[in-house]
Amino acid sequence: MPEPINVTVTTMDPKTTGKQLFDHVVNIVGLREVWFFGLQYVDSRGYSTWLQLNKKVTQQDVKKEKDPLQFKFRAKFFPEDVSEELIQEITQRLFFLQVKEAILKDEIYCPTETAVLLASYAVQAKYGDYNKEIRNPGYLANDRLLPQQQWEERIQNWHEEHRGIQREGSMMDYLKIAQDLEMYGVNYFEETELCLGVDALGLNIYEHDDKLTPKIGFPWSEIRNVSFNDKKFVLKPINKKAPDFGFYAPHLRVNKQILALCMGNHELYMRRRKPDTIEARE
Amino acid sequence: LRQQRMGTYGVRAAWRRLPQ
C-alpha cells in the first residue's frame, strides 16, 4: 500500500481557473469519478476551504505566504453507499486513505471494537493474508492503526479471518463498515451558534457537545430552499406549516461554503435518483 | 456587492433543471 504523498502543482498562468487546475490533477491521478473530489486550501485567515472551479485560482483567497500555493486533493462529497458508487480502484483507494486518516485522527469517532476490526482490514489491505510463519509478534508495531498500539493481538485475530480477501476488497470492506459511523461523510460547521452538519442526505443540527446524534435532521426531500443574506442562513421546509429554520454564522464566507456544499451534495443526491446514473452516463 | 452577500439554492426547484 503506497503511503499518501504530497504533490505540489505550480502554474505559470495567472488566468488558470480552478477547473483547469482540478482537471490537470485528476488527469495525472487517472481519476474518472471526479464528482466526489475537490482541491482544499487554507485561506489567508487560516480557515480550510475548497477551491471554486469556476473562478481563477489567483482570485481566490489562497494563503499567499506559501509559495508555491498549496492544495490538498481530497474527497469533498461522499457517496450514500460506497459499494454502489465507488467503481474505480483509484477512487476506492483515495476514499480508504482519507477515511482511515480521519478515523486515526479522531475526526470520525469510532468505537474501539469497530476500530480493531477496521484496523484488521487495513492490515489485510497492506500485507495480504495472515501468515504466522512470517508474521512475528510485533509485526504491526510500526503501523499507525489505532490511537494506541497495544491492540496487535486483537487485530491479528481478525486479520487471520480475512484470508483470501484481495487488497481492493479489504479497502472496500473497510469503507463499508466506516460509512456507518455517525460522523462519516459529514461536513461540520462548528463556528455557527448551533453545530451544523451537511452530508449526502441532507442537513443536520447538532448540539456542540454531541456531534453523533443530530437534534434535528432535514433530509433533502423535506427542504424547499436554502439561502443566506450576509451572516444569516435560512432553511425553508417543503411543509409550509413548518417554521423556517434560521441561524447566524460568524462570517459571510462560512455561509457561502455551507450553500456550496448543500448544492454539491444535493446535485449528487438528485443524480443518484435518476434512472440514468452518473456511472452509466460516464 | 449586494449580490455577493446573498445566495440562494432552490432544493426542490433543482429537480426541474436536471437534464432529462
Interface residues (C-beta under 8 A of the other chain):
Chain A: W220 I223 R224 N225 V226 S227 F228 N229 D230 I238 L252 N255 K256 L259 C262 M263 H266 E267 M270 R271 K274
Chain B: R5 M6 G7 T8 Y9 G10 V11 R12 A13 A14 W15 L18
